[in-house]
Amino acid sequence: MTSLPKVLLAVAALVSFQAAAQEYPTRPIRVIVPFPPGGAADTMARLFAPPVSKALGQNLVIENRPGANTVIATEVVSRAPADGYTMLVMATSFTVNPFAYNKLPYDTLRDFHGVTRMVYNPLIYCAHPSLPVKNMKELVALAKARPGQLTWGVSSIIGGGRIAGELFKDIAKIDIVNVPFGGGAPATTAILGGHITLLVGNVLDCSHYIPTGRLRGIAVTSAQRASNLPEVPTIAESGWPGFESLNWFGVMVRAGTPRPIVERLSAEIAKALKAPEAAATLTKQGFSEGTMSPADYDGYIRNEMQRNEKILKKLNLKLD
């Protein structure tokens, strides 16, 4: 039989959590982005920040903390108080790093709770116009003729772009040199300048430059074509049926953050991303709104980690 003191403690804790949620927030909220300004993750943060700031009555202050395949920013949030005043915008790399590093300064599952997945999107293989390829079959033929001579850039050492790139290299049996950057923006700058020949990145990274001819869209990694680049075929259509590799962005907080605060943040971010003006922006940039409840997002994170563990072990990818 449960003792009366334990019941009283549980009731007191519940009342305390509810009070914290009712008072929250009383000061600005930090939004830590593990990539430089201008990339897809930064764009998502700046899309939801104004309407959520208005709804909460406090500013959301975005801080870009790139480096170490997002580990630097993630560690910052892992050491912040569990009070809802520090959020982490995260991408696929959050579920990759536990298997890419032998040791992390935090525990991915123990130290964080999901707020919501925000969006998902296909990745895109795009080429500098000087590269004489117009489709994936031509790319594979050129890569086999020039093994180890072509280069493709990705936004992080091991993230969604790297996984998509390595998966295709594996099934196509080609050798292309991977060149990691500290975000989508610097990777895009590098290919525009001709410093790398290919980019495996978010559709947003290439979509502005393909219509003008500054970059050439080769294929997208989703099962369906991207809504803002319908002329670019999928890899499955290009001769490799069944290939799919998606990227996603979400929001995390420290484990132990009062559940009512987590639920409120999740609801406000979802409302902001479902608004007509945000939906139009997402469609234009090739994203699909994919918000989830905190519980569903936690489950999604676990499933992604299981998938990525298998991939990294198969490809023997390690960062240390």
N, C-alpha and C positions, 0 to 999 in steps of 0.2 A: 504493500500500500504506500502511495506517495505521501511523504511527510508534509505537514502544513508549511514549514519554513521553505521547502523547495518550491511549493506552489506559489507562495508569496513572492519568492525571488523571481520566478518566471513571469508572474504578473507585473512585477516592478520593472523587469527588463522590457516587457512588451510596451508598457506605458512610456518608458524612457525612449524607446525607438520611435513610437508614434509622435511623441513630443518633438524629437529631433527632426522628423520629417515635416511636421507642421511649421517649425521655425525655419527650416532650411529653405533657401540659403540666406545667410546674413552678410556675406562678403563675396568678392569675385571668385570665380571658379577657374582653375588652370586646366587647359586642354593641351596635353603633351603630344606632339606629333613627331614620330621618329624619323622623319624625312625632311629634306630642305623645302623651302617655299616653292610653290609652282607645280609640284607633282600631284598625283591623284589623291593621295591621303590628305595632303594639305588642302586641296580643293574641297574635299568632303567636309573637313573640319570647318572651313570658312563658309560652307553652304548652310550647315545647321546652326552655327554659333549665333548669328543675329536673331533668328526667331526664338531660339531657346533662351537667349539672354533676355529677350522681351518678356517671355512667359514666366521666367523665374524672378525677374526684377533685379538681376545682378549680371555684370559683364562676364562673358566667357573669354578668357585671355589665352590666346594661342601661343604656345612656345614650341619652336622647332628645335629638336634635339637629335640630329642625325648621327649615325655612326654605329659601327660594330654590328651590322645587320640587325638593327633596331634594339640591341641589348642595352645600349646606354640609356635610351629613353625609358625602356621598360624597367630598368633598375631604379630610375628616379621615382617612378610611380610606386614601385614595390616598397620603397622606404618612406613614402608619404603617409600621413595619418589616414586611417580608414574612416573618413568623415564625409566623403562625397565632394570634397573641394579640389580633388585632382583626378582628372580623367585621362585615359590613354587611348588615343586613336591607333588602332592596330590593323595590320594586314596579315596575309598568309604566313609571313615569316614568324609570327607569334607561335604558330603550331609546328614550325620547322626547327627552330633553334634548339628545342630540347634534345633533338637527335643529331644536330649539326655540331654541337659543342659537347665536349666531355663533361664540362661543369659550367653552370650558370650561377650568377649572383642572386638568383631568386628561384622559386619553384613555380612553374607555369600554372599548375592546377591548384596548388595550395594557397598561393599568394594573391590570386586574382579571382574576381567574379565578373561574369559577362553582364553588360548593360543591354546591348543589342548589336546584332549585325546590322550594318547600315545598307550596304549595296553589294552587288556582285557584278562582275563583268568579264567578258572574254579578254584574253590577251591577244596581241596581234604581232605577227612577224612582218616587219617592214624593212625595206632596203633603201640604201642610198641610191639615187638614180644612176650613178656611175656603174653599179653592179649589173652585169648583163643577165638578169633573171626577171621573169614576170610572174612566175608561179612556183609552187613548191617542188614540182618535178624538175624544173630547170635548176632550182636551187640545189637539190640533191645531186643532180648530175654535175654541177659545177663544183660542189663540195667534194665529190668523189674524185674529180679530176685535179683538184687542188687541195689535198688533205692538209689540215692544219694551217691553211693560209687565210681563210676567211675568219672574220671576227664578229661576234654579236655582243651587244651590250645589254645589261639587265640593271634594274634599279637597286638591287641589293645582292650581297654575296651569295646567299641562298634564300630565295623567296619564290613568289609565284612565277616570275619570269624565268628564273634559273631552272625551276622544276619543269616547266613547260618545255624549255629549250633542251634540257637533258633527256626528257622523255622522248622527244622527237628524234634527237640524235641517236638514241638507243634503238628505236624501231626502224629508223632509216639507215642505220649503220654508216654514219658520216662523222667526220672529225672537224668541228668548228670550234675555235678558241673562244671561251667565255671571258668577257671583260666586265667585272662588276663596278657599279657606280654607287654613290651615296644618295640615290633617289632618281625618280623618273625624269626630272628636269635636267640634271647634268648629263644623263644618258642620252636624252633627246638632243641636247646641245652638241654632244660628241658626234652623233650620226649626221646631224645637219652640217657639221664642219668637215665631214669626211674622215674623221679619226677612227671610226669603226664602220664596217660595211653593212651590218644588220643590227636591228633592235628587236628584242622580245619584250614588249612592255604593254602597259594598259592602252586600250584604244584611245583614251584621252591624249596620251603622249604623242600619237601620230596623226590623229584625226584632222588637226588644223593644217597639216602640211601635205597630206596626200592629194586633196583637190587641186592644190597649186603646183603639184609636180615636184616639190622639194623632197618628198619621200614617196616611195612606191609601196602600196599595200600588197602583201603576198598572200596571207591567209590569217584567219582568226581561229582561236582554239576552242570555241564553243560549238555545240551541236547545231546551232542556228547562226545565221549571219548577224552581224551587229547592226542595230537599227540605224545608226548614224553613218555606217559605211556599207550599205547593202550591196555595193558592187564588188566587195572583197569576199572571196569564197572561204569556206571553212576548210580546215585540214582534212576532215572526213570527205568532203566533196573533192578534194584535190588528189585523192588516191589512197588515203589511209583511213578507211572506215572505222568508226568507233572511237576515234581520238577525241578527247575532250579534257581540257584543263582550265578551270576558272580561277579568277582572282576575286578577293573580297576584302572589305574593310568593315571594321566594327569598333565598338567602344568598350573598354574594360575599366574597372575600378579595383581598388584594394579589397581583398577578402576581409570581411568583418564590417564593411560599410553597411549601415542600417538598411534593411531590406526595403522599407518604405521610400528611402531616398533613391535606391537603385531603381525601384519601380517607377518613381516619378521621372527620373532622368530618361529611362527607357521610353516612357510614354511621350515625353516632350520631344525627344529626338525623332521618334517615329512620326509624330504629328508634323514636325518641321519638314521631313523628307517626303511625306505624302501630300503636302500642300501643292496646288497646281503649278505655282511658279518653280518650285524645286523639282517637281516631276518633269517639267519641260526641260530644265537644265540637265537633269540626269539623262534623259533620252537623247538630247543633243550630243552629250559627251560619251554615249555608249554604255551607260550604267543602267542597271535595273534595281529599283528599290526592293530591298529584301529584309526589312526589319523583322526582329523576333523578340519574343518575351525573354527576360533574363534567363529563365530556366531552359527554354529552348536553345538559346545561344550557348549556354554552358554545355549542353548536350552536343551541339554542333561542333564546338571546340574539341571535345573529346573524340568525336568521329574523325575530324580533320587530322588530329594528332596520330590516330591509329593508321590512317592512310599514308601520311607523310613519313611515318616511321618505316613502313614497308618500302616506300620509294627510296629513301635515303640509304637504307641498308642494301637494297638491290644495286644502286648506283655507286655505293661506297663513297658518299659525299660527306666530308668532314671539314670543319673550320679550324680545328686544332688537333 
